[in-house]
Amino acid sequence: MKIICIGRNYSEHAKELGNSVPTEPVIFCKPDSSVLPRSNPLYIPEWTNDLHYEVELIIKIDRLGKFIEKQFASRYYSSVGLGIDFTARDVQEDLKKKGLPWEKAKSFDGSAVIGKDFISMDDFPDRMNIRFELKKNGVIVQKGNSADMIFDFDSIIENTSKYFTLKIGDLIYTGTPSGVGKVEVGDVLEGYLEGKKMFRVVIK
């Protein structure tokens, strides 16, 4: 399994970090070791002082594909989940200034939260109008809707499959809406997809 992530896929999030709105998907990857085991807390790494949450819709690939045309992209996934792409923002900013890759800031152990369930696309009246949110200590800090993505699911499939063969079980994190922020020891993060609780993460 590989994890492909799309950055800056919501214009308001790009703006809040001072980034330009992309004209094609920004792609990076996380290794399987980045997955936070279910029910485990996340321990803030000792090498960052600014760890941020980023809640994201996740699509799961269920068919082998390469160079997939957008008109056929919906055949390659059938469910969506919710997760967090944890980001060491201070480390990322330093890497960006040096023109270096982001992996140290984005792909460390435990940086990928995956919710407990994936929900069938058939359960959504409109796959381009999927609502999700993140609560920190019971307060909503991020609210998103797939309708606000710059690149929709099918466009992401088309673009990423140019560079990577998509395999069964691969996950694609589709970007985060505005409202990202720092976590502290003791924080509790809870993710909801169309009102259904998908995960709970304690920060230590």
BALOBA-1460 file (C-alpha; in Angstrom, 3 decimals):
// residues 204
<rec num="1" residu="m" x="0.000" y="0.000" z="0.000"/>
<rec num="2" residu="k" x="1.165" y="3.501" z="-0.764"/>
<rec num="3" residu="i" x="-0.281" y="6.797" z="0.366"/>
<rec num="4" residu="i" x="-0.471" y="9.602" z="-2.184"/>
<rec num="5" residu="c" x="-1.286" y="13.065" z="-0.845"/>
<rec num="6" residu="i" x="-2.578" y="16.131" z="-2.633"/>
<rec num="7" residu="g" x="-1.479" y="19.494" z="-1.276"/>
<rec num="8" residu="r" x="-3.128" y="22.904" z="-1.605"/>
<rec num="9" residu="n" x="-6.367" y="21.475" z="-3.018"/>
<rec num="10" residu="y" x="-8.609" y="24.047" z="-1.317"/>
<rec num="11" residu="s" x="-7.994" y="27.632" z="-2.347"/>
<rec num="12" residu="e" x="-8.678" y="29.109" z="1.112"/>
<rec num="13" residu="h" x="-6.130" y="26.759" z="2.681"/>
<rec num="14" residu="a" x="-3.515" y="27.713" z="0.096"/>
<rec num="15" residu="k" x="-4.150" y="31.360" z="0.874"/>
<rec num="16" residu="e" x="-3.980" y="30.940" z="4.658"/>
<rec num="17" residu="l" x="-0.455" y="29.545" z="4.317"/>
<rec num="18" residu="g" x="0.581" y="32.202" z="1.831"/>
<rec num="19" residu="n" x="0.820" y="29.771" z="-1.081"/>
<rec num="20" residu="s" x="-0.323" y="30.345" z="-4.640"/>
<rec num="21" residu="v" x="-3.349" y="28.388" z="-5.852"/>
<rec num="22" residu="p" x="-1.979" y="25.524" z="-7.995"/>
<rec num="23" residu="t" x="-2.859" y="24.917" z="-11.630"/>
<rec num="24" residu="e" x="-2.212" y="21.175" z="-11.281"/>
<rec num="25" residu="p" x="-2.247" y="18.884" z="-8.234"/>
<rec num="26" residu="v" x="0.644" y="19.195" z="-5.775"/>
<rec num="27" residu="i" x="1.683" y="15.605" z="-5.027"/>
<rec num="28" residu="f" x="3.741" y="14.027" z="-2.248"/>
<rec num="29" residu="c" x="3.758" y="10.565" z="-0.674"/>
<rec num="30" residu="k" x="3.774" y="8.983" z="2.748"/>
<rec num="31" residu="p" x="5.236" y="5.521" z="3.486"/>
<rec num="32" residu="d" x="3.143" y="2.800" z="5.121"/>
<rec num="33" residu="s" x="5.115" y="3.409" z="8.336"/>
<rec num="34" residu="s" x="3.423" y="6.822" z="8.598"/>
<rec num="35" residu="v" x="0.065" y="5.213" z="9.431"/>
<rec num="36" residu="l" x="-0.903" y="5.787" z="13.066"/>
<rec num="37" residu="p" x="-2.150" y="2.464" z="14.478"/>
<rec num="38" residu="r" x="-5.830" y="2.675" z="15.293"/>
<rec num="39" residu="s" x="-6.621" y="3.809" z="18.861"/>
<rec num="40" residu="n" x="-2.987" y="4.801" z="19.458"/>
<rec num="41" residu="p" x="-2.186" y="8.322" z="20.658"/>
<rec num="42" residu="l" x="0.094" y="10.521" z="18.598"/>
<rec num="43" residu="y" x="3.268" y="11.550" z="20.386"/>
<rec num="44" residu="i" x="4.540" y="14.920" z="19.201"/>
<rec num="45" residu="p" x="8.022" y="14.339" z="17.734"/>
<rec num="46" residu="e" x="10.807" y="15.930" z="19.751"/>
<rec num="47" residu="w" x="12.161" y="17.703" z="16.659"/>
<rec num="48" residu="t" x="9.155" y="19.959" z="15.975"/>
<rec num="49" residu="n" x="7.614" y="22.828" z="17.911"/>
<rec num="50" residu="d" x="4.722" y="23.430" z="15.531"/>
<rec num="51" residu="l" x="2.794" y="20.262" z="14.694"/>
<rec num="52" residu="h" x="-0.408" y="20.929" z="12.710"/>
<rec num="53" residu="y" x="-3.541" y="18.897" z="12.029"/>
<rec num="54" residu="e" x="-4.965" y="18.750" z="8.470"/>
<rec num="55" residu="v" x="-8.219" y="16.814" z="8.077"/>
<rec num="56" residu="e" x="-8.785" y="15.255" z="4.644"/>
<rec num="57" residu="l" x="-11.125" y="13.055" z="2.652"/>
<rec num="58" residu="i" x="-9.422" y="9.811" z="1.586"/>
<rec num="59" residu="i" x="-10.282" y="7.710" z="-1.433"/>
<rec num="60" residu="k" x="-9.291" y="4.046" z="-1.543"/>
<rec num="61" residu="i" x="-8.183" y="2.525" z="-4.841"/>
<rec num="62" residu="d" x="-9.821" y="-0.825" z="-5.620"/>
<rec num="63" residu="r" x="-8.621" y="-1.467" z="-9.165"/>
<rec num="64" residu="l" x="-5.178" y="-1.566" z="-10.808"/>
<rec num="65" residu="g" x="-4.652" y="1.348" z="-13.160"/>
<rec num="66" residu="k" x="-2.169" y="3.503" z="-15.044"/>
<rec num="67" residu="f" x="-2.745" y="6.527" z="-17.335"/>
<rec num="68" residu="i" x="-6.410" y="6.612" z="-16.344"/>
<rec num="69" residu="e" x="-8.602" y="8.994" z="-18.309"/>
<rec num="70" residu="k" x="-10.862" y="11.220" z="-16.232"/>
<rec num="71" residu="q" x="-14.016" y="9.828" z="-17.829"/>
<rec num="72" residu="f" x="-13.119" y="6.375" z="-16.477"/>
<rec num="73" residu="a" x="-11.614" y="7.439" z="-13.135"/>
<rec num="74" residu="s" x="-14.713" y="6.703" z="-11.055"/>
<rec num="75" residu="r" x="-14.277" y="2.999" z="-11.841"/>
<rec num="76" residu="y" x="-11.085" y="2.895" z="-9.774"/>
<rec num="77" residu="y" x="-12.526" y="3.765" z="-6.351"/>
<rec num="78" residu="s" x="-15.834" y="3.094" z="-4.663"/>
<rec num="79" residu="s" x="-15.511" y="4.435" z="-1.123"/>
<rec num="80" residu="v" x="-14.289" y="7.438" z="0.814"/>
<rec num="81" residu="g" x="-12.866" y="7.799" z="4.310"/>
<rec num="82" residu="l" x="-11.481" y="10.516" z="6.546"/>
<rec num="83" residu="g" x="-8.060" y="11.078" z="8.024"/>
<rec num="84" residu="i" x="-5.432" y="13.541" z="9.178"/>
<rec num="85" residu="d" x="-2.233" y="14.528" z="7.434"/>
<rec num="86" residu="f" x="-0.126" y="15.706" z="10.375"/>
<rec num="87" residu="t" x="2.464" y="18.280" z="9.365"/>
<rec num="88" residu="a" x="5.494" y="19.620" z="11.213"/>
<rec num="89" residu="r" x="4.926" y="23.152" z="9.965"/>
<rec num="90" residu="d" x="8.186" y="24.618" z="11.229"/>
<rec num="91" residu="v" x="10.171" y="21.859" z="9.548"/>
<rec num="92" residu="q" x="8.145" y="22.195" z="6.350"/>
<rec num="93" residu="e" x="8.719" y="25.949" z="6.162"/>
<rec num="94" residu="d" x="12.462" y="25.460" z="6.585"/>
<rec num="95" residu="l" x="12.518" y="22.816" z="3.838"/>
<rec num="96" residu="k" x="10.471" y="25.027" z="1.500"/>
<rec num="97" residu="k" x="12.882" y="27.920" z="1.961"/>
<rec num="98" residu="k" x="15.747" y="25.627" z="0.966"/>
<rec num="99" residu="g" x="13.859" y="24.195" z="-2.019"/>
<rec num="100" residu="l" x="13.923" y="20.713" z="-0.478"/>
<rec num="101" residu="p" x="11.277" y="17.943" z="-0.401"/>
<rec num="102" residu="w" x="8.684" y="17.940" z="2.410"/>
<rec num="103" residu="e" x="8.921" y="14.307" z="3.497"/>
<rec num="104" residu="k" x="10.575" y="14.954" z="6.872"/>
<rec num="105" residu="a" x="7.698" y="17.272" z="7.762"/>
<rec num="106" residu="k" x="4.898" y="15.170" z="6.275"/>
<rec num="107" residu="s" x="5.874" y="11.507" z="6.245"/>
<rec num="108" residu="f" x="7.185" y="10.705" z="9.715"/>
<rec num="109" residu="d" x="5.898" y="7.792" z="11.801"/>
<rec num="110" residu="g" x="2.289" y="8.332" z="12.876"/>
<rec num="111" residu="s" x="1.681" y="11.287" z="10.567"/>
<rec num="112" residu="a" x="-1.210" y="9.606" z="8.718"/>
<rec num="113" residu="v" x="-4.471" y="9.028" z="10.575"/>
<rec num="114" residu="i" x="-6.992" y="6.792" z="8.811"/>
<rec num="115" residu="g" x="-10.566" y="6.642" z="10.073"/>
<rec num="116" residu="k" x="-12.125" y="3.359" z="11.124"/>
<rec num="117" residu="d" x="-14.445" y="3.017" z="8.123"/>
<rec num="118" residu="f" x="-14.679" y="3.753" z="4.425"/>
<rec num="119" residu="i" x="-18.156" y="4.687" z="3.260"/>
<rec num="120" residu="s" x="-19.498" y="3.521" z="-0.094"/>
<rec num="121" residu="m" x="-19.873" y="6.236" z="-2.706"/>
<rec num="122" residu="d" x="-23.373" y="4.857" z="-3.268"/>
<rec num="123" residu="d" x="-24.321" y="6.149" z="0.196"/>
<rec num="124" residu="f" x="-23.705" y="9.762" z="-0.828"/>
<rec num="125" residu="p" x="-26.433" y="11.494" z="-2.868"/>
<rec num="126" residu="d" x="-23.706" y="13.588" z="-4.504"/>
<rec num="127" residu="r" x="-20.036" y="12.567" z="-4.349"/>
<rec num="128" residu="m" x="-19.096" y="16.147" z="-5.172"/>
<rec num="129" residu="n" x="-20.941" y="17.456" z="-2.126"/>
<rec num="130" residu="i" x="-19.484" y="15.457" z="0.770"/>
<rec num="131" residu="r" x="-19.272" y="17.309" z="4.090"/>
<rec num="132" residu="f" x="-16.655" y="16.691" z="6.765"/>
<rec num="133" residu="e" x="-15.268" y="18.412" z="9.842"/>
<rec num="134" residu="l" x="-12.625" y="18.207" z="12.549"/>
<rec num="135" residu="k" x="-13.157" y="18.996" z="16.216"/>
<rec num="136" residu="k" x="-10.354" y="19.848" z="18.634"/>
<rec num="137" residu="n" x="-11.353" y="19.430" z="22.263"/>
<rec num="138" residu="g" x="-15.000" y="19.471" z="21.195"/>
<rec num="139" residu="v" x="-14.795" y="22.664" z="19.125"/>
<rec num="140" residu="i" x="-15.051" y="22.614" z="15.317"/>
<rec num="141" residu="v" x="-11.755" y="23.864" z="13.865"/>
<rec num="142" residu="q" x="-12.092" y="22.709" z="10.255"/>
<rec num="143" residu="k" x="-15.126" y="22.305" z="8.010"/>
<rec num="144" residu="g" x="-14.831" y="21.068" z="4.448"/>
<rec num="145" residu="n" x="-16.875" y="20.007" z="1.463"/>
<rec num="146" residu="s" x="-15.689" y="18.070" z="-1.564"/>
<rec num="147" residu="a" x="-17.471" y="20.656" z="-3.706"/>
<rec num="148" residu="d" x="-14.772" y="23.150" z="-2.745"/>
<rec num="149" residu="m" x="-11.834" y="21.083" z="-3.984"/>
<rec num="150" residu="i" x="-9.789" y="22.655" z="-6.777"/>
<rec num="151" residu="f" x="-9.214" y="19.190" z="-8.272"/>
<rec num="152" residu="d" x="-12.051" y="16.702" z="-7.808"/>
<rec num="153" residu="f" x="-11.593" y="12.985" z="-7.168"/>
<rec num="154" residu="d" x="-11.600" y="12.027" z="-10.834"/>
<rec num="155" residu="s" x="-9.117" y="14.746" z="-11.796"/>
<rec num="156" residu="i" x="-6.806" y="13.567" z="-9.009"/>
<rec num="157" residu="i" x="-7.000" y="9.973" z="-10.270"/>
<rec num="158" residu="e" x="-6.239" y="11.084" z="-13.814"/>
<rec num="159" residu="n" x="-3.253" y="13.188" z="-12.761"/>
<rec num="160" residu="t" x="-1.632" y="10.874" z="-10.214"/>
<rec num="161" residu="s" x="-1.940" y="7.818" z="-12.463"/>
<rec num="162" residu="k" x="0.357" y="9.521" z="-14.995"/>
<rec num="163" residu="y" x="3.197" y="9.187" z="-12.506"/>
<rec num="164" residu="f" x="2.270" y="6.217" z="-10.312"/>
<rec num="165" residu="t" x="0.631" y="2.898" z="-11.071"/>
<rec num="166" residu="l" x="-2.398" y="2.841" z="-8.778"/>
<rec num="167" residu="k" x="-2.792" y="-0.473" z="-6.994"/>
<rec num="168" residu="i" x="-5.601" y="-2.049" z="-5.015"/>
<rec num="169" residu="g" x="-5.523" y="-0.727" z="-1.448"/>
<rec num="170" residu="d" x="-3.628" y="2.477" z="-2.228"/>
<rec num="171" residu="l" x="-4.945" y="5.558" z="-0.460"/>
<rec num="172" residu="i" x="-5.172" y="9.099" z="-1.773"/>
<rec num="173" residu="y" x="-5.479" y="11.981" z="0.694"/>
<rec num="174" residu="t" x="-7.299" y="14.665" z="-1.262"/>
<rec num="175" residu="g" x="-6.276" y="17.868" z="0.506"/>
<rec num="176" residu="t" x="-7.354" y="19.903" z="3.528"/>
<rec num="177" residu="p" x="-9.669" y="22.906" z="3.847"/>
<rec num="178" residu="s" x="-8.735" y="26.089" z="5.708"/>
<rec num="179" residu="g" x="-8.496" y="26.143" z="9.486"/>
<rec num="180" residu="v" x="-5.345" y="24.096" z="10.050"/>
<rec num="181" residu="g" x="-3.638" y="24.721" z="13.363"/>
<rec num="182" residu="k" x="-1.233" y="23.623" z="16.047"/>
<rec num="183" residu="v" x="-1.783" y="20.743" z="18.443"/>
<rec num="184" residu="e" x="-0.609" y="20.581" z="22.036"/>
<rec num="185" residu="v" x="-0.155" y="17.733" z="24.500"/>
<rec num="186" residu="g" x="-3.575" y="16.744" z="25.832"/>
<rec num="187" residu="d" x="-5.565" y="17.793" z="22.771"/>
<rec num="188" residu="v" x="-8.248" y="15.420" z="21.471"/>
<rec num="189" residu="l" x="-9.024" y="15.445" z="17.746"/>
<rec num="190" residu="e" x="-12.237" y="13.940" z="16.352"/>
<rec num="191" residu="g" x="-13.158" y="13.659" z="12.681"/>
<rec num="192" residu="y" x="-16.686" y="13.485" z="11.261"/>
<rec num="193" residu="l" x="-17.817" y="12.521" z="7.755"/>
<rec num="194" residu="e" x="-21.405" y="13.562" z="6.993"/>
<rec num="195" residu="g" x="-21.993" y="13.601" z="10.757"/>
<rec num="196" residu="k" x="-20.534" y="10.138" z="11.359"/>
<rec num="197" residu="k" x="-17.605" y="9.958" z="13.762"/>
<rec num="198" residu="m" x="-14.643" y="8.438" z="11.932"/>
<rec num="199" residu="f" x="-11.718" y="8.783" z="14.313"/>
<rec num="200" residu="r" x="-10.508" y="10.062" z="17.685"/>
<rec num="201" residu="v" x="-6.851" y="10.891" z="18.297"/>
<rec num="202" residu="v" x="-5.266" y="11.928" z="21.585"/>
<rec num="203" residu="i" x="-2.110" y="14.045" z="21.418"/>
<rec num="204" residu="k" x="0.685" y="13.204" z="23.866"/>
